[in-house]
């Protein structure tokens, strides 16, 4: 079927397909931790970033997660209220506030990692080694594309 330039077929539109797939995968992983830890997806994303790279500002967390700054701010505030995050001053710049997982946050982070990795493993085992390599290569290439509007 010839593509009509005046019609957008969402089922064939790459950004839409990537977004839906990402949402489905994130939702499936969240089902494994949400109720158990009373933790929503935005909070988990903040924790996941800080678990791998502590002492980031909220703006840096927003950049790494590609989340809206308001969503990051809400997640950070909830995690601070629940004692899962700590805010302190940067060791390099005493004027800059940074975030890190608290002891409780680190414990939860370590409990969720196997859930997330197990889900990833179940996805990846459905692909052949060649498909896994192609997927990684394509994702790397798409991430490197600088989009300008």
Buried (B, 14 or more C-beta within 10 A) or exposed (E): EEEEEEEEEEEEEEEEEEEEEEEEEBEEBBEBBBEEBEBBBBBBBBBBBBBEEEBBBBEBBBBBBEBEEEBBBBBBEBBBEBEBBBEEEEEEEEEEEBBBBBEBBBEBBEEBEEBBEEBEEEEEEEEEEEEBEEEEEEEEEEEEEEEEE
